[in-house]
Amino acid sequence: MLLLSQQNTQQATGGNFFMDYGLLILLAALLVFMFVSSRRRTKKMKEQQEQKAQQMVPGVKVLLQGGLYGTIVEYDPTDLSKPAHVELAPGMVVEVHSQAILRIVEDEEPVVDEDEQVAGDDVIVSRDETILDSRPVDSTPDADDKPKA
């Protein structure tokens, strides 16, 4: 009987360890996870900023945070407190905060509209399958087209 009561007290103390310290261990593991993921995200963002700063040279097309497209005229990647000069239209240069440049815009190939699909070199077929011929029309009448008298 005495042996059975000692086993019960040992089980109770073992169960009490998890109840006493389990929440603290779980909380510590969660804090470590948050710290590690935060450092990873910060490192990734820093690498992206450095890569963006290296690509920002005069003549590059960019998209500003306001939705405007322009070409960089002047940009200082070392001192982000200096404004960047962006040309929005020929002769129209604006001064923006250097971090207002959202991303670099790469030239894309022209996209075919949903309504049109290119079927050949000169023929364009629309979605309702009507043929739109872009070749010049021959204006000389054929022998069959002559009016009958």
VOGU-3710 file (C-alpha; in Angstrom, 3 decimals, decimal comma):
1> mlllsqqntq> 0,000/0,000/0,000  2,834/2,324/0,861  4,462/1,553/-2,490  1,243/2,411/-4,364  0,929/5,763/-2,598  4,566/6,636/-3,502  3,864/5,932/-7,185  0,794/8,156/-7,059  2,796/11,019/-5,557  5,511/10,604/-8,218
11> qatggnffmd> 2,905/10,694/-10,981  1,317/13,714/-9,412  4,632/15,562/-9,235  5,409/14,625/-12,856  2,030/15,891/-13,977  2,459/19,041/-11,932  5,698/19,877/-13,770  3,874/20,265/-17,086  1,025/22,142/-15,446  3,462/24,452/-13,677
21> ygllillaal> 6,004/25,034/-16,458  4,266/23,934/-19,674  2,724/27,317/-20,385  6,042/29,075/-19,769  7,873/26,675/-22,118  5,237/27,194/-24,817  5,434/30,968/-24,394  9,250/30,907/-24,609  9,106/28,806/-27,805  6,626/31,265/-29,331
31> lvfmfvssrr> 8,868/34,232/-28,491  11,899/32,514/-30,045  9,895/31,795/-33,221  8,737/35,415/-33,451  12,285/36,707/-32,978  13,749/34,406/-35,647  11,044/35,145/-38,230  11,337/38,897/-37,595  15,092/38,822/-38,212  14,600/36,797/-41,398
41> rtkkmkeqqe> 12,024/39,255/-42,727  14,230/42,247/-41,857  17,220/40,677/-43,608  15,152/39,939/-46,724  13,782/43,501/-46,861  17,286/44,936/-46,488  18,555/42,803/-49,382  15,646/43,954/-51,564  16,368/47,612/-50,744  20,051/47,190/-51,603
51> qkaqqmvpgv> 19,194/45,494/-54,888  16,700/48,243/-55,724  19,278/50,931/-54,899  21,815/49,325/-57,260  19,283/49,271/-60,115  18,252/52,907/-59,645  20,346/54,658/-62,253  19,380/57,613/-64,450  17,275/56,555/-67,420  15,438/53,690/-65,673
61> kvllqgglyg> 11,629/53,646/-65,873  9,984/53,530/-62,444  6,551/53,417/-60,843  5,920/55,879/-58,034  3,694/55,074/-55,060  1,071/57,505/-56,345  0,650/55,453/-59,527  2,697/57,734/-61,781  5,237/56,333/-64,227  8,439/58,201/-64,951
71> tiveydptdl> 12,135/58,040/-65,725  14,823/58,643/-63,115  16,920/61,734/-63,745  18,791/61,896/-60,431  18,888/59,475/-57,472  21,281/59,092/-54,535  21,155/55,508/-53,175  23,505/56,290/-50,266  21,525/59,204/-48,800  17,795/58,417/-48,858
81> skpahvelap> 16,951/61,770/-47,259  17,826/63,519/-50,531  14,926/63,742/-52,989  14,969/61,887/-56,283  14,269/63,696/-59,544  11,875/61,849/-61,838  10,850/62,938/-65,329  7,134/62,263/-65,849  6,898/63,784/-69,331  9,518/65,309/-71,632
91> gmvvevhsqa> 10,738/68,442/-69,871  8,590/67,872/-66,740  10,834/66,818/-63,855  9,360/66,383/-60,376  11,128/66,054/-57,065  9,913/63,110/-54,950  11,044/61,435/-51,752  13,519/58,722/-52,679  11,437/56,054/-50,919  8,339/57,036/-52,925
101> ilrivedeep> 9,738/55,011/-55,815  7,776/51,777/-55,621  9,535/49,621/-58,182  11,403/49,499/-61,470  9,227/48,907/-64,528  10,567/46,519/-67,137  9,476/46,864/-70,744  6,890/44,230/-71,560  5,929/42,757/-74,904  2,661/44,010/-76,372
111> vvdedeqvag> -0,314/42,009/-75,163  -3,079/40,868/-77,526  -6,514/42,066/-76,419  -9,027/39,470/-75,210  -11,325/40,263/-78,129  -8,661/39,611/-80,725  -6,460/36,656/-81,471  -3,814/36,667/-84,153  -4,645/33,919/-86,650  -2,060/34,649/-89,324
121> ddvivsrdet> 0,226/37,344/-90,594  -2,468/39,640/-91,970  -5,739/38,264/-90,638  -7,165/39,035/-87,211  -10,019/36,916/-85,889  -12,234/38,349/-83,157  -13,921/36,307/-80,437  -17,190/35,997/-82,392  -15,107/34,592/-85,298  -15,651/37,449/-87,726
131> ildsrpvdst> -12,585/37,908/-89,847  -11,063/41,340/-89,789  -8,640/41,529/-92,701  -5,928/44,144/-92,370  -4,657/43,747/-95,940  -5,390/46,552/-98,416  -8,457/46,019/-100,533  -7,955/45,711/-104,291  -10,041/48,448/-105,884  -9,952/47,097/-109,456
141> pdaddkpka> -13,243/45,453/-110,400  -13,260/41,879/-111,540  -14,875/40,672/-114,749  -17,792/39,243/-112,754  -18,455/42,568/-111,048  -19,266/44,495/-114,264  -22,790/45,867/-114,438  -25,071/44,116/-116,879  -26,789/46,264/-119,474
//
